[in-house]
Amino acid sequence: METDPATLARHLTDLLATGDRAGLVALVEKTPAADVAEAARRLDEDEVIRILHALPEEVSADILVEVPEEAREDILERLTPREIAGVVEEMASDDAADVVSELEDAKADEVVGLLEEEDREEIARLLTYAEDTAGGIMQLEVVSVRRDRTVAWTIEKIRAASDEIEDDLFFVYVTNAQGQLAGRLHLRQLILAKPADLVEQLIDEETHAVPADMDQEEVAQIFKKYDLPSVPVVDRDGTLLGRIMVDDIVDVIHEEAEEDYSRLAGTGEEFHEESVVRKAGLRLPWLLAGLGGGVLSALVLSSFEAKLESVIVLAFFIPVIMAMAGNVAMQSSAVMVRGLAGGEPSSGEAARRLLREAGVAVLTGTVCSVSIFSATWLCWSDFRLGLVVGGSMLVVIFVSTSVGALVPLVLDRLKIDPALATGPFVTTSNDILGILIYLSFASFML
């Protein structure tokens, strides 16, 4: 089975060129959909459309689900509403809702109008939830039984649902007569139980259910904490609505990590933005904030003008001090932001994290300060200058590391997203602090 994207892309292109539809279908059907989607990214849109037209709708649906959202939107623009509707009907409900939500309103309405009534109702239900909540990422295909049913009856229901739920059935969820979630059954329990046994005799009440309005990041933490393949989703009354699969959570973790990284750089909202003006508008606030910090740094420098004129060599080390302040602060803040992504720490855990960062600052600061002291003394033959640069380097690294670690914790306590605000704040503040500490040290020592 061919999985190398470049080679697979060439094979697909060759089959298109020769018009070998049967060969194309055979190749795609024996290749994982994710590999086909990756290979398709190396083809132009016309070739991708021709491949989708040649494939059965259920195969096209599997591939479209794996295509990255930005590329999928371009493909969907080229397909007719009827073609999209045919593919959507072959998708799981959560994937179908995602595809419809990516369409322009008029085209989405036309596609939904072509679907069967059951599919329309499912998509309408899912689109009522925000896309970054448990309800927004759940699928409605779920096997549930009442607690007063028998094992034999439950197994027959699983068989009846086999067309909708193919190879990702981990639990059968148990409800009461009102549809409220009461527990779950493991497939192993059903296999080992007697056909006449009642479900309520086998029920496992630890379901780890999540409410439909829970943020998807919190849902991901539940998956991670309990090592789950799926979790049920319920409404405020505890009624079973659907389930979330671990593959969807993998996507969530990837999206959130990408979003946090972009926010740390101050570019969080612009990745999918096409307008140059809009892109510039999203970046400017952070750039202007950095510019303001630069002006403050210049004012600090100007207040030490006389000292810099009398000992001009001091100016040579300003870039070194500023760079080290920024580097250690960003390292420390990145570690803290990553830790906070796992959930808000207790006061004791937060204190331990800060102490660890302080210990790291002492060790790294000592090594760096001794190194810069030695280099300064050797190059300029000035022991006091070496003490100034080395001593201020130690203090700057300790202070900058502490600020970098403390700021994300404070922002988190204030319910401000640390990934959004930490980067610009830490970078600017440590530039100012680094210069202030260095030149204050120089004024005292020299």
C-alpha positions as CSV (number, residue, x, y, z in Angstrom):
1,M,0.0,0.0,0.0
2,E,1.5,3.3,-1.1
3,T,1.6,6.0,1.5
4,D,4.5,8.3,0.4
5,P,2.6,11.6,-0.5
6,A,4.8,12.5,-3.5
7,T,4.8,9.1,-5.0
8,L,1.1,8.7,-4.4
9,A,0.4,12.1,-6.0
10,R,2.3,11.0,-9.1
11,H,0.3,7.7,-9.3
12,L,-3.0,9.6,-9.0
13,T,-1.9,12.1,-11.7
14,D,-0.9,9.2,-14.0
15,L,-4.3,7.4,-13.5
16,L,-6.1,10.7,-14.3
17,A,-4.1,11.2,-17.4
18,T,-4.8,7.7,-18.7
19,G,-8.5,7.9,-17.7
20,D,-8.2,4.7,-15.7
21,R,-11.1,5.3,-13.3
22,A,-11.1,1.7,-12.1
23,G,-7.5,1.9,-11.2
24,L,-7.9,5.2,-9.5
25,V,-10.8,3.9,-7.4
26,A,-8.8,0.8,-6.5
27,L,-5.8,2.8,-5.4
28,V,-7.7,5.2,-3.3
29,E,-9.8,2.5,-1.6
30,K,-6.8,0.6,-0.5
31,T,-5.0,3.7,0.8
32,P,-5.8,5.5,4.1
33,A,-7.9,8.6,3.5
34,A,-5.4,10.7,5.4
35,D,-2.7,9.7,3.0
36,V,-4.8,10.5,0.0
37,A,-5.7,13.9,1.4
38,E,-2.0,14.6,2.0
39,A,-1.1,13.6,-1.6
40,A,-4.0,15.7,-2.9
41,R,-2.4,18.8,-1.4
42,R,0.4,18.4,-4.0
43,L,-2.1,18.4,-6.9
44,D,-3.9,21.4,-8.4
45,E,-7.6,22.0,-7.7
46,D,-8.8,20.7,-11.1
47,E,-7.0,17.4,-10.5
48,V,-8.5,17.1,-7.0
49,I,-12.0,17.8,-8.3
50,R,-11.6,15.1,-11.1
51,I,-10.5,12.6,-8.5
52,L,-13.5,13.3,-6.3
53,H,-15.8,13.0,-9.3
54,A,-14.4,9.6,-10.1
55,L,-14.8,8.2,-6.6
56,P,-17.9,6.8,-4.9
57,E,-19.5,9.4,-2.6
58,E,-18.6,7.5,0.6
59,V,-14.9,7.4,-0.4
60,S,-15.0,11.1,-1.4
61,A,-16.5,11.9,2.0
62,D,-13.7,10.1,3.9
63,I,-11.1,12.1,1.9
64,L,-12.8,15.5,2.3
65,V,-12.9,15.0,6.1
66,E,-9.1,14.6,6.2
67,V,-8.4,17.6,4.0
68,P,-7.3,20.7,6.0
69,E,-10.1,23.3,6.4
70,E,-8.5,26.0,4.3
71,A,-7.9,23.7,1.3
72,R,-11.4,22.1,1.8
73,E,-13.1,25.5,1.5
74,D,-11.5,26.0,-2.0
75,I,-12.6,22.5,-3.1
76,L,-16.2,23.1,-1.9
77,E,-16.4,26.3,-3.9
78,R,-15.8,24.2,-7.0
79,L,-18.4,21.5,-6.2
80,T,-22.1,22.0,-7.0
81,P,-24.7,21.9,-4.1
82,R,-25.9,18.5,-5.2
83,E,-22.4,17.1,-5.3
84,I,-21.7,18.4,-1.8
85,A,-25.1,17.1,-0.5
86,G,-24.2,13.6,-1.8
87,V,-20.9,13.6,0.0
88,V,-22.3,15.2,3.2
89,E,-24.9,12.4,3.5
90,E,-22.1,9.9,3.7
91,M,-20.3,11.7,6.6
92,A,-20.7,11.4,10.3
93,S,-23.0,14.1,11.7
94,D,-20.2,16.2,13.2
95,D,-18.2,16.2,10.0
96,A,-21.3,17.0,8.0
97,A,-22.1,20.0,10.2
98,D,-18.5,21.2,9.8
99,V,-18.6,21.1,6.0
100,V,-22.0,22.9,5.9
101,S,-20.7,25.6,8.3
102,E,-17.8,26.3,5.9
103,L,-20.1,27.1,3.0
104,E,-21.5,30.5,2.1
105,D,-25.0,31.0,3.6
106,A,-26.9,30.7,0.3
107,K,-25.0,27.6,-0.8
108,A,-25.3,26.1,2.6
109,D,-29.1,26.5,2.5
110,E,-29.3,24.9,-0.9
111,V,-27.1,22.0,0.2
112,V,-29.2,21.4,3.4
113,G,-32.4,21.6,1.3
114,L,-31.1,18.6,-0.8
115,L,-30.5,16.4,2.2
116,E,-32.9,13.9,3.7
117,E,-35.0,15.1,6.6
118,E,-33.0,13.2,9.3
119,D,-29.7,14.6,8.0
120,R,-31.2,18.1,7.9
121,E,-32.4,17.9,11.5
122,E,-29.0,16.5,12.8
123,I,-27.0,19.3,11.1
124,A,-29.5,22.0,12.4
125,R,-29.1,20.6,15.9
126,L,-25.3,20.6,15.8
127,L,-25.1,24.1,14.3
128,T,-26.9,25.5,17.3
129,Y,-23.7,24.9,19.4
130,A,-20.6,27.1,19.3
131,E,-17.9,25.4,17.3
132,D,-15.4,25.4,20.2
133,T,-17.7,23.6,22.7
134,A,-18.4,20.0,23.4
135,G,-21.7,20.3,21.5
136,G,-19.9,21.8,18.5
137,I,-17.5,18.8,18.1
138,M,-19.8,16.0,19.2
139,Q,-21.4,13.5,16.8
140,L,-25.0,12.3,17.2
141,E,-24.3,8.7,16.1
142,V,-24.4,6.9,19.4
143,V,-25.8,3.5,20.6
144,S,-27.8,3.8,23.8
145,V,-30.2,1.5,25.6
146,R,-32.5,1.7,28.6
147,R,-31.3,0.1,31.7
148,D,-34.3,-2.3,31.9
149,R,-33.3,-3.9,28.5
150,T,-31.6,-7.3,28.2
151,V,-28.2,-8.1,26.9
152,A,-29.7,-9.9,23.8
153,W,-31.8,-6.8,23.0
154,T,-28.7,-4.6,23.3
155,I,-26.7,-6.7,21.0
156,E,-29.4,-6.6,18.4
157,K,-29.5,-2.8,18.6
158,I,-25.7,-2.7,18.1
159,R,-26.2,-4.8,14.9
160,A,-28.9,-2.5,13.7
161,A,-26.7,0.6,14.2
162,S,-23.7,-1.0,12.5
163,D,-24.2,1.0,9.2
164,E,-23.9,4.3,11.1
165,I,-21.2,3.2,13.6
166,E,-18.7,1.1,11.8
167,D,-15.4,0.6,13.7
168,D,-15.4,3.2,16.5
169,L,-17.9,1.7,19.0
170,F,-16.3,1.6,22.5
171,F,-19.2,1.9,24.8
172,V,-23.0,1.4,24.8
173,Y,-24.5,4.2,26.9
174,V,-27.3,3.4,29.3
175,T,-30.3,5.8,29.9
176,N,-33.4,5.8,32.1
177,A,-36.9,6.0,30.7
178,Q,-36.5,9.8,30.3
179,G,-33.4,9.6,28.2
180,Q,-31.1,10.8,30.9
181,L,-27.6,9.2,31.0
182,A,-27.3,6.6,33.8
183,G,-24.0,4.9,32.9
184,R,-22.2,2.9,30.2
185,L,-21.5,-0.7,29.2
186,H,-18.2,-2.0,27.9
187,L,-18.4,-4.3,24.9
188,R,-16.4,-6.9,26.9
189,Q,-19.2,-7.0,29.5
190,L,-21.8,-7.6,26.8
191,I,-19.8,-10.4,25.2
192,L,-19.3,-12.2,28.5
193,A,-22.8,-11.7,29.9
194,K,-25.8,-14.1,29.4
195,P,-28.4,-13.0,26.8
196,A,-31.1,-12.8,29.5
197,D,-29.1,-10.6,31.9
198,L,-30.5,-7.1,32.4
199,V,-28.4,-4.1,31.4
200,E,-28.8,-2.5,34.9
201,Q,-26.9,-5.5,36.4
202,L,-23.8,-4.7,34.3
203,I,-23.9,-0.8,34.3
204,D,-20.8,1.2,34.9
205,E,-21.9,4.5,36.3
206,E,-18.5,6.3,35.7
207,T,-19.2,7.9,32.3
208,H,-17.2,11.1,32.6
209,A,-20.0,12.9,30.7
210,V,-19.5,16.5,29.6
211,P,-22.1,19.2,29.2
212,A,-22.7,20.4,25.7
213,D,-21.6,24.0,26.5
214,M,-18.2,22.9,28.0
215,D,-15.2,24.5,26.2
216,Q,-13.4,22.0,24.0
217,E,-10.1,22.6,25.8
218,E,-11.7,21.4,29.0
219,V,-13.0,18.4,27.2
220,A,-9.5,17.6,26.0
221,Q,-8.3,17.7,29.6
222,I,-10.9,15.1,30.5
223,F,-9.8,12.8,27.7
224,K,-6.2,13.2,28.8
225,K,-6.9,12.7,32.5
226,Y,-8.9,9.6,32.2
227,D,-7.3,8.2,29.0
228,L,-10.7,7.8,27.2
229,P,-11.5,6.8,23.6
230,S,-14.9,8.6,23.8
231,V,-17.1,10.6,26.2
232,P,-20.9,11.2,26.1
233,V,-22.3,14.7,25.8
234,V,-25.4,15.7,27.9
235,D,-27.6,18.7,28.2
236,R,-28.3,20.5,31.5
237,D,-30.9,17.9,32.5
238,G,-28.5,15.1,31.9
239,T,-30.2,13.9,28.7
240,L,-27.8,12.0,26.4
241,L,-27.1,14.1,23.2
242,G,-24.2,12.4,21.5
243,R,-20.6,11.5,22.0
244,I,-17.1,12.9,21.3
245,M,-14.4,10.7,19.8
246,V,-10.7,10.8,20.6
247,D,-9.8,11.6,17.0
248,D,-11.8,14.8,17.3
249,I,-9.9,15.6,20.5
250,V,-6.6,15.1,18.7
251,D,-7.7,17.8,16.2
252,V,-8.7,20.1,19.1
253,I,-5.3,19.7,20.7
254,H,-3.6,20.6,17.5
255,E,-5.9,23.6,16.8
256,E,-5.4,24.9,20.4
257,A,-1.6,24.5,20.3
258,E,-1.5,26.3,16.9
259,E,-3.8,29.1,18.2
260,D,-1.7,29.5,21.4
261,Y,1.5,29.7,19.5
262,S,0.0,32.4,17.2
263,R,-1.3,34.3,20.1
264,L,2.1,34.2,21.8
265,A,3.5,35.9,18.7
266,G,0.5,38.4,18.6
267,T,-0.9,37.0,15.3
268,G,-3.6,34.7,16.7
269,E,-6.6,35.8,14.5
270,E,-4.9,36.3,11.2
271,F,-3.9,32.9,10.0
272,H,-6.9,32.4,7.7
273,E,-7.3,36.1,7.0
274,E,-6.9,37.0,3.3
275,S,-7.1,40.8,3.4
276,V,-3.7,42.6,3.6
277,V,-5.3,45.6,5.4
278,R,-7.0,43.3,7.9
279,K,-3.8,41.4,8.5
280,A,-1.9,44.7,9.1
281,G,-4.7,45.8,11.5
282,L,-4.4,42.7,13.6
283,R,-0.7,43.0,13.9
284,L,-0.5,46.7,14.5
285,P,-1.7,46.8,18.2
286,W,1.1,44.5,19.3
287,L,3.7,46.3,17.1
288,L,2.6,49.7,18.6
289,A,2.8,48.2,22.1
290,G,6.3,47.1,21.3
291,L,7.1,50.5,19.9
292,G,5.9,52.2,23.0
293,G,8.2,49.9,25.0
294,G,11.0,50.9,22.8
295,V,10.3,54.6,23.4
296,L,10.4,53.9,27.2
297,S,13.7,52.1,26.8
298,A,15.1,55.1,24.9
299,L,13.9,57.4,27.8
300,V,15.7,55.1,30.3
301,L,18.8,55.3,28.2
302,S,18.6,59.1,27.9
303,S,18.6,59.4,31.7
304,F,22.0,57.7,31.7
305,E,23.4,59.8,28.9
306,A,26.2,61.3,31.0
307,K,27.4,57.9,32.2
308,L,27.4,56.5,28.6
309,E,29.4,59.4,27.3
310,S,32.0,59.0,30.0
311,V,32.3,55.2,29.6
312,I,31.3,54.6,26.0
313,V,32.2,50.9,26.2
314,L,29.0,50.4,28.3
315,A,26.9,50.9,25.2
316,F,28.5,47.9,23.5
317,F,26.8,45.5,26.0
318,I,23.3,47.0,25.8
319,P,22.2,44.7,23.0
320,V,23.6,41.7,24.9
321,I,21.8,42.5,28.0
322,M,18.5,43.2,26.2
323,A,18.8,40.0,24.1
324,M,19.4,37.9,27.2
325,A,16.5,39.5,29.1
326,G,14.2,38.7,26.3
327,N,15.4,35.2,25.7
328,V,15.2,33.9,29.2
329,A,11.9,35.6,29.8
330,M,10.3,34.0,26.7
331,Q,11.7,30.6,27.7
332,S,10.3,30.9,31.2
333,S,6.9,32.2,30.0
334,A,6.6,29.5,27.3
335,V,7.1,26.8,29.9
336,M,4.5,28.4,32.2
337,V,2.0,28.9,29.4
338,R,2.4,25.3,28.4
339,G,1.9,24.2,32.0
340,L,-1.3,26.3,32.3
341,A,-2.7,24.6,29.2
342,G,-3.1,21.6,31.4
343,G,-5.5,23.4,33.7
344,E,-5.2,26.1,36.4
345,P,-2.7,25.0,39.1
346,S,-3.3,25.2,42.8
347,S,-1.6,27.8,44.9
348,G,0.9,25.3,46.1
349,E,1.7,24.0,42.6
350,A,2.0,27.6,41.3
351,A,4.5,28.3,44.0
352,R,6.5,25.2,43.2
353,R,6.6,26.2,39.5
354,L,7.9,29.6,40.4
355,L,10.6,28.2,42.7
356,R,11.7,25.8,40.0
357,E,12.1,28.7,37.6
358,A,13.9,30.7,40.2
359,G,16.4,27.8,40.6
360,V,16.9,27.6,36.9
361,A,17.5,31.3,36.8
362,V,20.2,31.2,39.4
363,L,22.0,28.3,37.7
364,T,21.8,29.7,34.1
365,G,22.5,33.3,35.4
366,T,25.6,32.2,37.2
367,V,27.0,30.4,34.1
368,C,26.2,33.3,31.8
369,S,27.5,36.0,34.1
370,V,30.8,34.2,34.7
371,S,31.2,33.7,31.0
372,I,30.5,37.4,30.1
373,F,32.7,38.6,33.0
374,S,35.6,36.5,31.7
375,A,35.1,37.6,28.1
376,T,34.9,41.3,29.1
377,W,38.0,41.1,31.4
378,L,40.0,39.4,28.7
379,C,39.0,41.7,25.8
380,W,39.0,45.1,27.6
381,S,41.4,44.3,30.5
382,D,39.0,46.0,32.8
383,F,38.1,44.1,36.0
384,R,35.4,46.6,37.1
385,L,33.7,46.6,33.7
386,G,33.6,42.8,33.8
387,L,32.0,43.0,37.3
388,V,29.4,45.4,36.0
389,V,28.5,43.4,32.9
390,G,28.7,40.0,34.7
391,G,26.8,41.2,37.8
392,S,24.1,42.9,35.9
393,M,23.7,39.8,33.7
394,L,23.1,37.6,36.7
395,V,20.4,40.0,38.1
396,V,18.8,40.6,34.7
397,I,18.5,36.8,34.1
398,F,17.0,36.2,37.5
399,V,14.5,39.1,37.3
400,S,13.5,38.4,33.6
401,T,13.0,34.7,34.4
402,S,10.9,35.5,37.4
403,V,8.8,38.0,35.4
404,G,8.4,35.5,32.5
405,A,7.1,32.9,35.0
406,L,5.0,35.2,37.1
407,V,3.1,37.1,34.4
408,P,1.3,34.0,32.9
409,L,0.2,32.9,36.4
410,V,-1.1,36.4,37.2
411,L,-2.9,36.7,33.9
412,D,-4.5,33.3,34.4
413,R,-5.7,34.2,37.8
414,L,-7.3,37.4,36.3
415,K,-9.0,35.2,33.7
416,I,-7.0,36.7,30.8
417,D,-5.7,34.2,28.3
418,P,-1.9,34.0,29.0
419,A,-1.1,32.9,25.5
420,L,-2.6,36.1,24.2
421,A,-1.0,38.7,26.5
422,T,2.2,37.2,27.8
423,G,4.5,37.6,24.8
424,P,4.1,41.3,24.1
425,F,4.0,42.2,27.8
426,V,7.0,40.1,28.8
427,T,9.2,41.2,25.9
428,T,8.6,44.9,26.4
429,S,8.8,44.9,30.2
430,N,12.1,43.0,30.2
431,D,13.7,45.2,27.6
432,I,13.1,48.1,30.0
433,L,14.1,46.3,33.1
434,G,17.2,44.9,31.5
435,I,18.5,48.4,30.5
436,L,17.5,49.9,33.9
437,I,19.3,47.2,35.9
438,Y,22.4,47.3,33.7
439,L,22.9,51.0,33.7
440,S,22.0,51.4,37.4
441,F,24.6,48.7,38.2
442,A,27.1,50.7,36.0
443,S,26.4,53.9,37.8
444,F,26.9,52.3,41.2
445,M,30.1,50.4,40.3
446,L,31.8,52.9,38.0
